[in-house]
Structures are given as structure tokens and as C-alpha cells.
């Protein structure tokens, strides 16, 4: 079975009107899909913002150990 592709120009209000006509179950499905897409976009942007070649695992391990030591010292001082 061949699937056809159609491109039509719809404005936001037209799309919103169509969405309002969907059954509740389909609205929930659409909402979840939009949320998944938004999370993907945000995660990709976050990963790009923190991408660096200057940070290696040894540096991360060293910094983690420093923080753990400080937290341990604070917990013993209480």
C-alpha cells in the first residue's frame, strides 16, 4: 500500500480548530507527541551548550571527589 503525501497551508487557528474536533484519546496522543518533540529539542540544545573537548573523564572524577570530600566534611561537622 503506497502512502500519499500532501502539503497544505493551514494557519494556527485552522489547526487548533481541527485539533478541537479530535476525540479525547487522539488529543492526548497528540499532546504526548508534542511534548516528546519539545523535550528532544530542549535536550539537544542543552547537549550542544555543554559540548566541549576540553573536559575528560579524569577531570570529572577529580572534581566529583573534591565535592564528595567537602560534603562529607560538612556532614561530620554538624
C-alpha positions, -999 to 999 in steps of 0.1 A, spaced: 0 0 0 15 33 -11 12 63 12 5 97 -4 19 129 9 0 162 7 12 196 17 -15 222 26 -11 256 41 -30 260 74 -29 288 99 -26 282 136 -63 289 142 -73 263 115 -50 237 131 -64 245 165 -99 241 152 -90 207 137 -74 196 170 -105 206 189 -125 182 167 -104 152 176 -116 127 202 -101 129 237 -79 99 231 -64 114 200 -58 148 217 -39 130 245 -18 112 219 -11 145 201 -1 162 233 23 134 242 39 136 208 43 173 210 58 170 245 82 143 233 93 166 204 98 196 227 119 175 252 141 163 223 146 199 211 155 211 246 178 182 253 196 186 220 201 223 228 214 216 263 238 190 250 251 214 224 256 241 250 277 219 272 296 201 245 334 205 249 366 187 240 384 203 270 368 181 296 379 145 301 368 118 325 398 122 348 389 159 353 353 150 360 364 123 385 387 147 403 360 173 406 335 148 419 359 136 445 365 172 457 328 178 461 323 145 479 351 153 503 336 187 510 301 172 516 315 145 538 334 171 559 302 192 562 281 163 573 306 153 600 308 189 613 270 190 621 
